[in-house]
Amino acid sequence: MGTGKTVQKAVAGWVLYDLANTIFSINIVSLTFPLWVVDDAGGSDANYALAGALSMALMFVSAPFLGALSDQAPRRMPFLVVTTLVCCVFTATLGTGGLAISLVLFVIANYFYQAGLIFYDALLPTVSTEENRGRIGGLGVGIGYAGSLIGIVVGLVVLAIDESAEPTVFRLTALLFLLFAIPCFLWVQERPRADAVPFGGEAVRRTVAELRGTLRRLRAYPELRRFLIGRVFYADAANTLIAFMGIYVTEELGFSDAQARVVLLVGIVAALAGGLTWGGVVDRIGPRRALFRVLALWAAVFGLAAAIAYLELPGWLFWGVAPLAGVALGGTWTADRPFMLRLSPPRHLGQFYGLYAMAGRFAAILGPLLWAAIVEGLDWGRPAAVLSLLVMVALAYAILRPVSDARHTWAAEELVPL
């Protein structure tokens, strides 16, 4: 990893990328863009849900290829740079040309944002060791949520000046994403792979050959396979909450758009603190036990959120639910990435992270579609959709219970060639 300032700069650069991409997540995936679709552009929950599901479907089918391709390249950083730049360009164009065009632009921007996460997550071993991986991953999650704070503050300030200036928020989001990503591009130094090939036809051919054996290879790691299946369900719950919390509190609980931003702000401050706190928990008790505690917290969040609406309790009670959701959200990703790394052979980390991304993106397809089906198709309402997330958490727990997070001693062929 290097020593001294080089290591510190690498960690700082990796962490700042988490901050950068969370600015995109809060403003484009969670809050300003979906509210613009529903409140200003004449769209509906289903319009936004289907656009999000389409971008995730594209990622779902391409994630294994992208991950395996990065395993063939000397470094993963060039892939991260390209996906970030493309995401920023299309984010800056949101809000132009009306609803339909903006939804298409959103599909493209979100696809490249999600693609970048494959390469970013796979860089965690470059900036950490087994002993500090939970803390560094938690630092990324915690500081990352500072990006959400920045994104919300930008939205509050811009829209306080001009309440119809959402396109300005989109452009500022793209600019801030890029600016905070640059240190990661410059400071994280990967060791080139000894068996790498330059990007081109040979790399693609080797990637295709690797992909043919990916699912067969996964069968050799039954706990990893079970973890990826379980991840579909808890990621479904977390991602759906991220996508629809703004709509839920405004349309179901009577919050104004400004109040929705503030309640999300409360949740994000809790997620920031939660990420920093959960990192030490992961290193102390292991990612498996930490994740189970997170799932129990999620169950409480979804049960309370639905109860407020069903029992017609005062909407202000959600101010207590928001920080619980934030702590759970910070803990989810803090425990999730180290758990994945415990189960994955280093030699095939890219392609298995492609499957990890595939599981998460399938969840992000399933969640919005299930939400739209419950809310608009079955007409059961948003509280019922929230209860469906509670079911997802219960399924995740049942699937993950047999999975161990004991450290592996990898065979020589499972290690990265030096």
C-alpha positions as CSV (number, residue, x, y, z in Angstrom):
1,M,0.0,0.0,0.0
2,G,2.9,2.3,0.5
3,T,3.7,4.4,3.5
4,G,3.1,7.7,5.2
5,K,1.6,10.5,3.2
6,T,1.1,8.3,0.1
7,V,-1.3,6.0,2.0
8,Q,-3.1,8.9,3.7
9,K,-3.6,10.6,0.4
10,A,-4.9,7.4,-1.2
11,V,-7.4,6.9,1.6
12,A,-8.4,10.5,1.4
13,G,-8.9,10.3,-2.4
14,W,-11.0,7.1,-2.1
15,V,-13.1,8.6,0.6
16,L,-13.7,11.9,-1.3
17,Y,-15.1,9.9,-4.2
18,D,-17.7,8.5,-1.9
19,L,-18.6,12.1,-1.0
20,A,-18.7,13.0,-4.7
21,N,-21.0,10.3,-5.9
22,T,-23.3,10.8,-2.9
23,I,-24.0,14.3,-4.1
24,F,-25.3,12.7,-7.3
25,S,-27.3,10.1,-5.4
26,I,-29.1,12.6,-3.1
27,N,-30.0,15.2,-5.8
28,I,-30.6,13.0,-8.8
29,V,-31.7,9.6,-7.5
30,S,-33.4,10.6,-4.2
31,L,-34.7,14.1,-4.1
32,T,-34.5,17.0,-6.5
33,F,-34.9,15.1,-9.8
34,P,-37.7,12.7,-8.7
35,L,-39.6,15.7,-7.1
36,W,-39.1,17.6,-10.3
37,V,-40.6,14.7,-12.3
38,V,-43.7,14.5,-10.1
39,D,-44.2,18.1,-9.1
40,D,-43.0,20.2,-12.0
41,A,-42.7,18.1,-15.2
42,G,-46.2,16.5,-15.0
43,G,-44.9,12.9,-14.4
44,S,-45.8,10.3,-11.9
45,D,-44.2,7.8,-9.4
46,A,-44.4,5.2,-12.2
47,N,-42.6,7.4,-14.8
48,Y,-39.6,7.9,-12.4
49,A,-39.8,4.3,-11.2
50,L,-39.7,2.9,-14.8
51,A,-36.8,5.2,-15.8
52,G,-34.8,4.1,-12.8
53,A,-35.7,0.4,-13.4
54,L,-34.5,0.7,-17.1
55,S,-31.1,2.2,-16.1
56,M,-30.7,-0.6,-13.5
57,A,-31.8,-3.2,-16.1
58,L,-29.0,-2.0,-18.4
59,M,-26.5,-2.2,-15.6
60,F,-27.8,-5.6,-14.5
61,V,-27.0,-7.2,-17.9
62,S,-23.6,-5.4,-18.3
63,A,-22.2,-5.4,-14.8
64,P,-20.5,-8.8,-15.0
65,F,-18.8,-7.9,-18.3
66,L,-17.6,-4.5,-16.9
67,G,-16.2,-6.2,-13.7
68,A,-14.5,-9.0,-15.6
69,L,-13.1,-6.5,-18.1
70,S,-11.5,-4.5,-15.2
71,D,-9.9,-7.8,-14.0
72,Q,-8.0,-7.9,-17.4
73,A,-6.8,-4.3,-17.4
74,P,-3.6,-3.1,-15.7
75,R,-5.6,-0.7,-13.5
76,R,-9.3,0.0,-12.7
77,M,-8.9,3.7,-12.4
78,P,-9.3,4.6,-16.1
79,F,-12.7,2.9,-16.1
80,L,-13.7,5.0,-13.0
81,V,-12.6,8.2,-14.7
82,V,-14.5,7.5,-17.9
83,T,-17.8,6.5,-16.2
84,T,-17.6,9.5,-13.9
85,L,-17.1,12.0,-16.8
86,V,-20.0,10.6,-18.8
87,C,-22.3,10.6,-15.8
88,C,-21.4,14.3,-15.1
89,V,-22.0,15.3,-18.7
90,F,-25.5,13.8,-18.8
91,T,-26.4,15.0,-15.3
92,A,-25.6,18.6,-16.4
93,T,-28.2,18.3,-19.2
94,L,-31.1,17.1,-17.0
95,G,-34.2,19.4,-17.1
96,T,-33.7,20.4,-20.7
97,G,-36.3,19.4,-23.3
98,G,-39.1,18.3,-21.1
99,L,-40.1,15.2,-19.2
100,A,-39.4,12.5,-21.8
101,I,-36.0,13.7,-22.8
102,S,-34.9,14.3,-19.2
103,L,-36.0,10.7,-18.3
104,V,-33.8,9.4,-21.1
105,L,-30.9,11.6,-19.9
106,F,-31.4,10.3,-16.4
107,V,-31.3,6.7,-17.6
108,I,-27.9,7.3,-19.2
109,A,-26.5,9.4,-16.2
110,N,-27.6,6.8,-13.7
111,Y,-26.2,3.9,-15.7
112,F,-22.7,5.4,-15.7
113,Y,-23.0,6.4,-12.1
114,Q,-23.8,2.8,-11.2
115,A,-21.1,1.5,-13.5
116,G,-18.5,3.6,-11.7
117,L,-19.5,2.0,-8.4
118,I,-18.2,-1.4,-9.6
119,F,-14.7,0.0,-10.1
120,Y,-14.8,2.2,-7.1
121,D,-15.9,-0.6,-4.7
122,A,-13.2,-2.9,-6.1
123,L,-10.5,-0.3,-5.2
124,L,-11.2,-0.7,-1.4
125,P,-8.5,-3.4,-1.1
126,T,-6.0,-0.9,-2.7
127,V,-6.4,1.6,0.1
128,S,-7.0,-0.8,3.1
129,T,-6.0,-3.9,4.9
130,E,-8.0,-6.7,6.5
131,E,-7.4,-5.1,9.9
132,N,-8.7,-1.6,9.0
133,R,-11.1,-2.3,6.1
134,G,-14.2,-1.8,8.2
135,R,-13.0,1.6,9.5
136,I,-11.9,2.8,6.0
137,G,-15.0,1.6,4.4
138,G,-17.1,3.2,7.2
139,L,-15.1,6.4,6.8
140,G,-16.0,6.4,3.1
141,V,-19.7,5.8,3.9
142,G,-19.7,8.5,6.7
143,I,-17.8,11.2,4.8
144,G,-19.8,10.2,1.7
145,Y,-23.0,11.3,3.4
146,A,-21.4,14.7,3.9
147,G,-21.9,14.8,0.1
148,S,-25.6,14.4,0.7
149,L,-25.5,17.3,3.1
150,I,-23.7,19.4,0.4
151,G,-26.3,18.3,-2.2
152,I,-29.3,19.2,0.0
153,V,-27.8,22.5,1.0
154,V,-27.1,23.4,-2.7
155,G,-30.8,22.5,-3.5
156,L,-32.1,24.5,-0.6
157,V,-30.1,27.6,-1.4
158,V,-30.8,27.5,-5.2
159,L,-34.5,26.8,-4.9
160,A,-34.9,29.4,-2.1
161,I,-33.7,32.0,-4.7
162,D,-35.8,30.5,-7.5
163,E,-38.2,27.7,-6.8
164,S,-38.2,26.6,-10.5
165,A,-34.4,26.4,-10.8
166,E,-34.0,22.6,-10.5
167,P,-31.9,22.5,-13.8
168,T,-29.4,24.7,-12.0
169,V,-29.3,22.2,-9.2
170,F,-28.6,19.4,-11.7
171,R,-25.7,21.3,-13.3
172,L,-24.2,22.2,-9.9
173,T,-24.5,18.5,-8.9
174,A,-22.5,17.5,-12.0
175,L,-19.8,20.1,-11.3
176,L,-19.4,19.1,-7.6
177,F,-19.4,15.4,-8.5
178,L,-16.5,15.9,-10.8
179,L,-14.5,18.3,-8.5
180,F,-14.7,16.0,-5.5
181,A,-13.8,12.9,-7.7
182,I,-10.5,14.4,-9.0
183,P,-8.5,13.6,-5.8
184,C,-9.4,9.9,-6.2
185,F,-8.2,9.9,-9.8
186,L,-4.9,11.5,-8.8
187,W,-4.1,10.0,-5.4
188,V,-5.2,6.3,-5.5
189,Q,-2.2,4.4,-7.0
190,E,-2.9,0.9,-8.0
191,R,-0.2,-1.8,-8.4
192,P,-0.5,-2.8,-12.1
193,R,-1.5,-6.5,-12.6
194,A,1.3,-8.7,-13.8
195,D,-1.0,-10.6,-16.2
196,A,-2.8,-7.6,-17.6
197,V,-3.3,-6.8,-21.2
198,P,-3.8,-3.4,-22.8
199,F,-7.4,-2.3,-23.4
200,G,-8.5,-3.6,-26.8
201,G,-9.6,-6.6,-28.6
202,E,-7.5,-9.1,-26.6
203,A,-8.8,-7.7,-23.3
204,V,-12.4,-8.1,-24.6
205,R,-11.7,-11.6,-25.8
206,R,-10.2,-12.6,-22.4
207,T,-13.1,-11.0,-20.7
208,V,-15.6,-13.0,-22.7
209,A,-13.7,-16.2,-21.9
210,E,-13.7,-15.3,-18.2
211,L,-17.4,-14.6,-18.2
212,R,-18.1,-18.0,-19.6
213,G,-16.7,-19.4,-16.4
214,T,-18.0,-16.9,-14.0
215,L,-21.2,-18.6,-12.9
216,R,-19.4,-22.0,-12.9
217,R,-16.7,-20.4,-10.7
218,L,-19.4,-19.0,-8.4
219,R,-20.6,-22.5,-7.7
220,A,-17.2,-23.1,-6.0
221,Y,-18.1,-20.4,-3.5
222,P,-21.5,-21.3,-2.1
223,E,-21.4,-18.7,0.7
224,L,-20.6,-16.0,-1.7
225,R,-23.5,-17.1,-3.9
226,R,-25.8,-17.0,-0.9
227,F,-24.6,-13.6,0.1
228,L,-25.3,-12.2,-3.3
229,I,-28.8,-13.6,-3.2
230,G,-29.4,-12.1,0.2
231,R,-28.0,-8.8,-1.0
232,V,-30.8,-8.5,-3.5
233,F,-33.3,-8.3,-0.8
234,Y,-31.7,-5.9,1.7
235,A,-30.4,-3.7,-1.1
236,D,-33.9,-3.6,-2.5
237,A,-35.2,-2.2,0.7
238,A,-32.4,0.4,1.1
239,N,-32.4,1.5,-2.5
240,T,-36.2,1.8,-2.7
241,L,-36.2,3.9,0.5
242,I,-33.5,6.2,-1.1
243,A,-35.6,6.6,-4.2
244,F,-39.0,7.2,-2.7
245,M,-38.6,8.8,0.7
246,G,-39.0,12.3,-0.7
247,I,-42.2,11.3,-2.4
248,Y,-43.5,9.4,0.6
249,V,-43.1,12.2,3.2
250,T,-44.6,14.8,0.9
251,E,-47.4,12.9,-0.7
252,E,-48.3,10.6,2.3
253,L,-47.4,12.4,5.4
254,G,-48.1,16.0,4.3
255,F,-44.6,17.4,4.4
256,S,-43.7,20.3,2.1
257,D,-40.8,20.0,-0.4
258,A,-38.7,22.1,1.9
259,Q,-39.6,20.0,4.9
260,A,-38.8,16.9,2.9
261,R,-35.3,18.2,2.3
262,V,-34.8,19.0,5.9
263,V,-36.0,15.5,7.1
264,L,-33.6,14.0,4.6
265,L,-30.9,16.2,6.0
266,V,-31.6,14.8,9.4
267,G,-31.4,11.2,8.1
268,I,-28.2,12.0,6.2
269,V,-26.5,13.5,9.3
270,A,-27.4,10.2,11.1
271,A,-26.1,8.2,8.1
272,L,-22.8,10.1,8.3
273,A,-22.5,9.4,12.0
274,G,-23.7,5.9,11.5
275,G,-21.1,5.1,8.8
276,L,-18.3,6.3,11.0
277,T,-19.6,4.3,14.0
278,W,-20.4,1.1,12.2
279,G,-16.9,1.0,10.7
280,G,-15.5,0.3,14.2
281,V,-18.3,-2.2,14.9
282,V,-17.5,-4.1,11.7
283,D,-13.8,-4.4,12.6
284,R,-14.7,-5.4,16.2
285,I,-17.5,-8.0,15.7
286,G,-17.2,-8.8,12.0
287,P,-19.3,-7.7,9.0
288,R,-21.9,-10.5,9.3
289,R,-23.0,-9.7,12.9
290,A,-22.9,-6.0,12.1
291,L,-25.1,-6.5,9.0
292,F,-27.6,-8.5,11.1
293,R,-27.9,-5.6,13.6
294,V,-28.4,-3.3,10.7
295,L,-31.2,-5.4,9.3
296,A,-33.0,-5.4,12.7
297,L,-32.8,-1.6,12.6
298,W,-34.3,-1.5,9.1
299,A,-37.2,-3.7,10.3
300,A,-38.0,-1.1,12.9
301,V,-37.7,1.8,10.4
302,F,-40.1,0.3,7.9
303,G,-42.6,-0.8,10.6
304,L,-42.7,2.6,12.2
305,A,-42.9,4.4,8.8
306,A,-46.0,2.4,7.8
307,A,-47.6,2.6,11.2
308,I,-47.6,6.4,11.1
309,A,-49.6,6.4,8.0
310,Y,-51.9,3.4,8.8
311,L,-52.7,4.6,12.3
312,E,-53.0,8.2,11.2
313,L,-50.4,9.2,13.8
314,P,-49.0,12.8,13.6
315,G,-46.6,13.2,10.7
316,W,-44.0,14.8,13.0
317,L,-43.3,11.4,14.4
318,F,-41.4,10.7,11.2
319,W,-38.7,13.1,12.5
320,G,-37.8,10.3,14.8
321,V,-37.8,7.6,12.1
322,A,-35.5,9.6,9.8
323,P,-32.4,9.4,11.9
324,L,-33.0,5.6,12.5
325,A,-33.1,5.2,8.8
326,G,-29.9,7.2,8.4
327,V,-28.0,5.0,10.9
328,A,-29.3,1.9,9.1
329,L,-28.3,3.2,5.7
330,G,-24.8,4.1,6.9
331,G,-24.5,0.6,8.5
332,T,-25.7,-1.2,5.4
333,W,-22.9,-0.2,3.1
334,T,-20.3,-0.2,5.9
335,A,-20.9,-3.8,6.6
336,D,-21.8,-4.8,3.1
337,R,-18.5,-4.2,1.3
338,P,-16.2,-5.9,3.9
339,F,-18.5,-8.9,3.9
340,M,-18.2,-9.1,0.2
341,L,-14.5,-8.9,0.3
342,R,-14.3,-11.6,3.0
343,L,-16.1,-14.0,0.6
344,S,-14.4,-13.1,-2.7
345,P,-11.1,-14.6,-4.0
346,P,-8.8,-11.6,-4.9
347,R,-7.9,-13.0,-8.3
348,H,-11.5,-12.6,-9.5
349,L,-12.5,-9.6,-7.5
350,G,-13.6,-7.5,-10.5
351,Q,-15.9,-10.1,-12.0
352,F,-17.4,-11.0,-8.6
353,Y,-17.9,-7.3,-7.9
354,G,-19.7,-7.3,-11.2
355,L,-22.1,-9.9,-9.8
356,Y,-22.3,-7.9,-6.6
357,A,-23.3,-4.9,-8.6
358,M,-25.7,-7.1,-10.6
359,A,-27.4,-8.2,-7.4
360,G,-27.7,-4.6,-6.3
361,R,-29.0,-3.4,-9.6
362,F,-31.5,-6.3,-9.8
363,A,-32.7,-5.1,-6.4
364,A,-32.9,-1.5,-7.8
365,I,-35.1,-2.9,-10.7
366,L,-37.3,-4.9,-8.4
367,G,-37.8,-2.3,-5.8
368,P,-39.2,0.6,-8.0
369,L,-41.3,-1.9,-10.0
370,L,-42.7,-3.4,-6.8
371,W,-43.4,0.0,-5.4
372,A,-45.2,1.1,-8.6
373,A,-47.2,-2.1,-8.7
374,I,-48.4,-1.8,-5.1
375,V,-49.1,1.9,-5.2
376,E,-50.6,2.3,-8.7
377,G,-51.2,-1.1,-10.1
378,L,-52.9,-2.7,-7.0
379,D,-53.9,0.7,-5.5
380,W,-52.9,-0.5,-2.1
381,G,-51.1,2.8,-1.3
382,R,-47.6,3.8,-0.3
383,P,-47.8,2.5,3.3
384,A,-48.3,-1.0,1.9
385,A,-45.3,-0.5,-0.3
386,V,-43.2,0.4,2.8
387,L,-44.4,-2.8,4.4
388,S,-43.2,-4.8,1.4
389,L,-39.7,-3.5,2.2
390,L,-40.0,-5.0,5.7
391,V,-40.7,-8.3,4.0
392,M,-37.6,-7.9,1.9
393,V,-35.5,-7.3,5.1
394,A,-36.9,-10.5,6.7
395,L,-36.1,-12.5,3.6
396,A,-32.5,-11.2,3.5
397,Y,-32.0,-12.2,7.1
398,A,-33.3,-15.7,6.5
399,I,-31.0,-16.2,3.5
400,L,-27.9,-14.8,5.1
401,R,-28.1,-16.6,8.5
402,P,-26.0,-19.6,7.3
403,V,-23.2,-17.5,5.8
404,S,-20.0,-17.2,7.7
405,D,-17.6,-14.2,7.5
406,A,-14.5,-16.2,8.7
407,R,-11.3,-15.1,6.9
408,H,-10.2,-17.4,4.1
409,T,-6.8,-18.7,3.2
410,W,-6.9,-18.4,-0.6
411,A,-5.1,-20.9,-2.8
412,A,-2.3,-19.5,-5.1
413,E,-4.5,-19.5,-8.2
414,E,-7.1,-17.4,-6.3
415,L,-4.6,-14.6,-5.6
416,V,-3.7,-11.7,-7.8
417,P,-0.4,-12.4,-9.7
418,L,2.4,-10.1,-8.6
